[in-house]
Amino acid sequence: MSATLVNVAPVFLLILTGWVVARIGILNEATGDALGEFVFKIAVPMLIFRTLADTHFEGVSPFRLWIAYFAGVAVTWTAGHLAAKYVFGRDDKIGVIAGMSAAFANNVFIGLPLVGRSVGDDGLVALSILLAIHLPLMMIVGTILMERASVVVDGGQRRSLRAILLQVGSNLIRNPLVIALAAGLAFNLSGLTLTPVLGTVVGQLSNAAGPAALISIGMALTRYPVRGNIGLTAAIAGLKLFLLPAAVFLMGKLLGLSPAWSAAIVLTSSVPTGINAWLIAHRFRSGQNIAASTISVTTAFGIVSVSFWAWLLA
C-alpha cells in the first residue's frame, strides 16, 4: 500500500495545493484561469504530441482498448441516467447530466499525470490512444442525448443529426488536444525525429503538464461548491468512482488487455469527474449544480477510489 500512496498521494496533494492557494487568495481567479489555459493549450498538448511522436505502434490495435473502456462508460452512463430518473424522480435532461457526470472521467488534467506516475510510458501510450476518440465521442453522444431530452422536457423542434455533428465537429477541430493528437500521429508516421533543441523544449513543456494541470484543477474547484441534491450527487459519485473502473477492469480482463494498458484505462476511469459534464449542463441550462457538485465530491473522495484501484492493480 505504501508504494501505491507514493504514486497517488502527490496527485491529490497538488490538487489540494491549488484549492488552498485559490481559497485563501494567494493566487487569484485570473491566475487560475491563465494557468488552466497554459495547461490546456500548451503543456498537455505537448505531452500528448511527444508521447505519440516517439511511440512504436507496430502490431498495436486500439480496438480492444476502446471497447473495454467505452463498454464501461455505457454501463455507468446508463446506471446514472436510470438512477436520476427512476430513483430520484428527475426529468430526462437531469438524467443525461447524471449519466454523463458518472461516466466522464477527467482523463486529461488528472488521468495523464496519474497514469504517467503509476504506469509509465506504456500507460501514457494507452491513454493517448484512448484520448484520440474519447473527447469527440463523449461530447457528440452527450450533445445528441441532451438535444433529445430537451425536446422531451421543453418541447420544440429537434435539431438534425447533421447540424449537431457540424457544431461539435467545428469545436473539436479547434481543440488543442485534438490538434496535438493529429500532429503527434502525423509526425510519427512521417518517420521524422525531433532535433535535440526542439526535443528539449517539447520535453520541458511536457514535464510541466502534470503539476500545472493538477494545481489548476484544484484552483478551479473553488467555483464548484456542493449545493443541494446531496443524495443524487452521492449516488453519481459512487457510480463514477467505483462502478466505472469496475466495469472497465472486468472488460479489460475479458478482452485480454496487457497489464500496462489495463492499468492505464482502469486508473484513468477511477479519477474524478471531468469538467466537460458541467460544460454540457451549462450549455443546455440544466443540472449545472449537480454536475458541479459531482466534480467537487468525486475530487474530494477520489484519492480513496484511485488508491484502491492502484493497490488492486499492483
C-alpha positions as CSV (number, residue, x, y, z in Angstrom):
1,M,0.0,0.0,0.0
2,S,2.9,2.4,0.7
3,A,4.1,2.2,-2.9
4,T,0.6,2.9,-4.1
5,L,0.3,6.0,-1.9
6,V,3.7,7.2,-3.2
7,N,2.2,7.4,-6.7
8,V,-1.3,8.5,-5.8
9,A,-0.9,10.9,-2.8
10,P,1.2,13.5,-4.7
11,V,-1.6,13.8,-7.4
12,F,-4.2,14.8,-4.8
13,L,-1.8,16.9,-2.7
14,L,-1.2,19.0,-5.8
15,I,-4.9,19.4,-6.3
16,L,-5.3,20.3,-2.7
17,T,-2.5,22.8,-3.0
18,G,-4.3,24.5,-5.9
19,W,-7.5,24.6,-3.9
20,V,-5.8,26.1,-0.9
21,V,-3.9,28.9,-2.7
22,A,-7.1,29.9,-4.5
23,R,-9.3,29.7,-1.4
24,I,-7.1,31.9,0.8
25,G,-6.3,34.3,-2.0
26,I,-2.5,33.6,-2.6
27,L,-3.4,33.3,-6.3
28,N,-6.5,35.0,-7.7
29,E,-9.1,33.7,-10.2
30,A,-7.4,35.3,-13.2
31,T,-4.2,33.5,-12.4
32,G,-6.0,30.2,-12.1
33,D,-7.7,30.8,-15.5
34,A,-4.3,31.7,-17.1
35,L,-2.7,28.5,-15.6
36,G,-5.6,26.4,-16.9
37,E,-5.2,28.0,-20.4
38,F,-1.5,27.2,-20.4
39,V,-2.2,23.6,-19.4
40,F,-5.0,23.0,-21.9
41,K,-3.5,24.8,-24.9
42,I,0.3,24.2,-24.5
43,A,1.5,21.8,-21.7
44,V,-0.9,18.9,-22.1
45,P,-0.9,19.1,-26.0
46,M,2.9,18.9,-25.9
47,L,2.8,15.8,-23.6
48,I,0.3,14.1,-26.0
49,F,2.4,15.1,-29.0
50,R,5.7,13.8,-27.5
51,T,4.1,10.5,-26.4
52,L,2.6,9.8,-29.8
53,A,5.6,11.1,-31.8
54,D,8.0,8.8,-30.1
55,T,5.8,5.6,-29.8
56,H,6.2,2.5,-32.0
57,F,2.8,1.3,-33.0
58,E,3.8,-1.8,-35.0
59,G,1.2,-4.5,-34.3
60,V,-0.8,-2.4,-31.9
61,S,-4.5,-2.5,-32.3
62,P,-6.6,0.1,-30.3
63,F,-10.0,-1.6,-30.7
64,R,-9.9,-3.9,-27.7
65,L,-8.8,-0.9,-25.5
66,W,-11.6,1.3,-26.9
67,I,-14.2,-1.5,-26.4
68,A,-13.1,-2.2,-22.9
69,Y,-13.3,1.5,-21.8
70,F,-16.4,2.5,-23.6
71,A,-18.3,-0.6,-22.6
72,G,-17.7,0.5,-19.0
73,V,-18.8,4.1,-19.9
74,A,-22.0,2.8,-21.4
75,V,-22.9,0.7,-18.3
76,T,-22.1,3.6,-15.9
77,W,-23.8,6.3,-18.0
78,T,-27.0,4.1,-18.2
79,A,-26.9,3.4,-14.5
80,G,-26.6,7.1,-13.7
81,H,-29.4,8.1,-16.0
82,L,-31.8,5.5,-14.7
83,A,-30.9,6.3,-11.1
84,A,-31.6,10.0,-11.6
85,K,-34.9,9.4,-13.4
86,Y,-36.4,6.5,-11.6
87,V,-34.9,6.6,-8.1
88,F,-34.7,10.3,-7.6
89,G,-37.6,11.3,-9.9
90,R,-35.8,13.7,-12.1
91,D,-36.5,14.6,-15.8
92,D,-34.7,13.3,-18.9
93,K,-32.3,16.3,-19.0
94,I,-31.1,15.7,-15.5
95,G,-30.9,12.0,-16.3
96,V,-28.4,12.8,-19.2
97,I,-26.3,15.1,-16.9
98,A,-26.3,12.5,-14.2
99,G,-25.2,9.8,-16.6
100,M,-22.5,11.9,-18.1
101,S,-21.2,13.1,-14.7
102,A,-20.9,9.4,-13.7
103,A,-19.1,8.3,-16.9
104,F,-17.0,11.3,-17.9
105,A,-13.6,11.0,-16.2
106,N,-11.1,13.8,-16.0
107,N,-8.6,11.9,-18.2
108,V,-6.6,14.9,-19.2
109,F,-5.9,17.0,-16.1
110,I,-5.8,14.1,-13.6
111,G,-5.6,10.9,-15.6
112,L,-2.5,11.8,-17.6
113,P,-0.4,12.8,-14.5
114,L,-1.7,9.8,-12.6
115,V,-1.0,7.2,-15.3
116,G,2.4,8.7,-16.0
117,R,3.4,8.3,-12.4
118,S,1.8,4.9,-11.8
119,V,2.2,3.1,-15.1
120,G,4.9,4.9,-17.1
121,D,5.3,5.3,-20.8
122,D,3.3,2.3,-21.9
123,G,0.4,3.6,-19.9
124,L,0.7,7.1,-21.5
125,V,0.6,5.4,-24.9
126,A,-2.6,3.6,-24.0
127,L,-4.2,6.8,-22.6
128,S,-3.2,8.8,-25.7
129,I,-4.9,6.1,-27.8
130,L,-8.0,6.4,-25.7
131,L,-8.0,10.2,-25.8
132,A,-7.9,10.1,-29.6
133,I,-11.6,9.3,-29.6
134,H,-12.7,10.0,-26.0
135,L,-13.5,13.7,-26.2
136,P,-15.1,13.6,-29.6
137,L,-17.2,10.6,-28.8
138,M,-18.3,11.7,-25.4
139,M,-19.2,15.2,-26.5
140,I,-21.1,14.1,-29.5
141,V,-23.1,11.5,-27.5
142,G,-23.7,13.9,-24.7
143,T,-24.9,16.7,-27.1
144,I,-27.2,14.3,-29.0
145,L,-28.8,12.9,-25.8
146,M,-29.3,16.4,-24.4
147,E,-30.9,17.6,-27.6
148,R,-33.3,14.7,-27.5
149,A,-34.0,15.3,-23.7
150,S,-34.6,19.0,-24.3
151,V,-37.3,18.2,-26.9
152,V,-39.0,15.8,-24.5
153,V,-38.9,18.1,-21.5
154,D,-39.1,21.6,-23.0
155,G,-40.8,20.9,-26.3
156,G,-39.8,22.5,-29.6
157,Q,-38.1,21.1,-32.7
158,R,-35.1,18.7,-32.5
159,R,-32.0,19.7,-34.4
160,S,-30.9,17.3,-37.1
161,L,-28.0,15.0,-36.5
162,R,-26.1,16.7,-39.3
163,A,-26.4,20.1,-37.5
164,I,-25.3,18.6,-34.2
165,L,-22.3,16.9,-35.8
166,L,-21.3,20.1,-37.6
167,Q,-21.4,22.1,-34.4
168,V,-19.5,19.6,-32.3
169,G,-17.0,19.0,-35.2
170,S,-16.3,22.7,-35.7
171,N,-15.4,22.9,-32.0
172,L,-13.3,19.8,-32.0
173,I,-11.1,20.7,-34.9
174,R,-10.0,23.8,-33.0
175,N,-9.4,21.9,-29.8
176,P,-5.7,21.9,-28.8
177,L,-5.9,18.3,-27.6
178,V,-7.3,17.1,-30.9
179,I,-4.7,19.1,-32.9
180,A,-1.9,17.6,-30.7
181,L,-3.2,14.0,-31.3
182,A,-3.3,14.5,-35.0
183,A,0.1,16.2,-35.1
184,G,1.7,13.5,-33.0
185,L,0.3,10.7,-35.1
186,A,1.3,12.5,-38.4
187,F,4.8,13.1,-37.1
188,N,5.1,9.5,-36.0
189,L,4.0,8.2,-39.4
190,S,6.4,10.6,-41.2
191,G,9.4,8.9,-39.8
192,L,10.9,12.2,-38.7
193,T,12.6,12.8,-35.3
194,L,12.8,15.9,-33.2
195,T,16.1,17.8,-33.2
196,P,17.9,17.9,-29.8
197,V,16.9,21.6,-29.3
198,L,13.2,21.0,-30.2
199,G,13.2,17.8,-28.2
200,T,14.4,19.6,-25.1
201,V,11.7,22.3,-25.5
202,V,8.9,19.8,-26.0
203,G,10.2,17.7,-23.2
204,Q,10.3,20.6,-20.7
205,L,6.8,21.7,-21.6
206,S,5.6,18.2,-21.3
207,N,7.1,17.8,-17.9
208,A,5.2,20.9,-16.7
209,A,1.9,19.4,-17.7
210,G,1.4,17.2,-14.7
211,P,1.9,19.6,-11.8
212,A,0.4,22.5,-13.6
213,A,-2.7,20.6,-14.6
214,L,-3.3,19.3,-11.0
215,I,-2.8,22.8,-9.4
216,S,-5.1,24.4,-12.0
217,I,-7.9,21.8,-11.4
218,G,-7.6,22.5,-7.6
219,M,-7.9,26.2,-8.2
220,A,-11.0,25.6,-10.4
221,L,-12.7,23.6,-7.7
222,T,-13.4,26.8,-5.7
223,R,-16.1,27.5,-8.3
224,Y,-17.9,24.3,-7.8
225,P,-19.4,24.2,-4.3
226,V,-21.6,21.3,-3.2
227,R,-25.2,22.7,-3.1
228,G,-28.3,20.6,-2.6
229,N,-29.1,17.4,-4.3
230,I,-26.8,15.5,-1.8
231,G,-28.5,12.2,-2.4
232,L,-28.3,12.3,-6.2
233,T,-24.8,13.7,-6.1
234,A,-23.6,10.9,-3.7
235,A,-25.1,8.3,-6.0
236,I,-23.5,9.7,-9.1
237,A,-20.1,10.0,-7.3
238,G,-20.4,6.3,-6.2
239,L,-21.0,5.2,-9.8
240,K,-18.2,7.3,-11.1
241,L,-15.5,6.3,-8.6
242,F,-16.4,2.6,-8.3
243,L,-18.8,1.3,-10.9
244,L,-17.0,2.8,-13.9
245,P,-13.5,1.4,-13.0
246,A,-15.0,-1.9,-12.0
247,A,-16.7,-2.3,-15.4
248,V,-13.6,-1.2,-17.3
249,F,-11.5,-3.6,-15.2
250,L,-13.8,-6.5,-16.0
251,M,-13.9,-5.7,-19.7
252,G,-10.2,-5.4,-19.8
253,K,-9.8,-8.9,-18.3
254,L,-12.4,-10.4,-20.7
255,L,-10.7,-8.8,-23.7
256,G,-7.1,-9.8,-22.6
257,L,-5.6,-6.4,-22.5
258,S,-1.9,-6.2,-21.4
259,P,-1.3,-5.3,-17.7
260,A,0.0,-1.9,-18.6
261,W,-2.9,-1.0,-20.9
262,S,-5.5,-2.4,-18.4
263,A,-3.9,-0.5,-15.6
264,A,-3.9,2.7,-17.6
265,I,-7.6,2.7,-18.5
266,V,-8.7,1.4,-15.1
267,L,-6.8,4.1,-13.3
268,T,-8.0,6.9,-15.5
269,S,-11.6,5.7,-15.2
270,S,-11.3,5.9,-11.4
271,V,-10.3,9.6,-11.3
272,P,-12.9,12.4,-10.6
273,T,-15.5,13.6,-13.0
274,G,-14.2,15.9,-15.7
275,I,-15.4,19.5,-16.3
276,N,-17.0,18.6,-19.7
277,A,-20.0,17.3,-17.9
278,W,-20.5,20.8,-16.4
279,L,-20.0,22.3,-19.8
280,I,-22.8,20.3,-21.3
281,A,-25.0,21.2,-18.4
282,H,-24.2,24.9,-18.7
283,R,-24.8,24.8,-22.5
284,F,-28.3,23.4,-22.0
285,R,-29.1,25.3,-18.8
286,S,-30.0,22.2,-16.8
287,G,-28.3,20.3,-13.9
288,Q,-25.4,22.7,-13.5
289,N,-25.4,22.4,-9.7
290,I,-25.5,18.6,-10.0
291,A,-22.5,18.4,-12.4
292,A,-20.6,21.0,-10.3
293,S,-21.3,19.2,-7.0
294,T,-20.2,15.8,-8.6
295,I,-16.9,17.3,-9.7
296,S,-16.2,18.5,-6.2
297,V,-17.4,15.4,-4.4
298,T,-15.5,13.0,-6.7
299,T,-12.3,15.1,-6.3
300,A,-12.6,15.1,-2.6
301,F,-13.1,11.3,-2.4
302,G,-11.1,10.4,-5.5
303,I,-8.0,9.5,-3.5
304,V,-9.9,6.6,-2.0
305,S,-11.0,5.3,-5.3
306,V,-7.7,5.8,-7.1
307,S,-5.7,4.3,-4.2
308,F,-8.0,1.2,-4.1
309,W,-7.7,0.5,-7.8
310,A,-4.0,1.3,-7.9
311,W,-3.5,-1.2,-5.0
312,L,-5.6,-3.8,-6.7
313,L,-3.8,-3.5,-10.0
314,A,-0.4,-3.6,-8.3
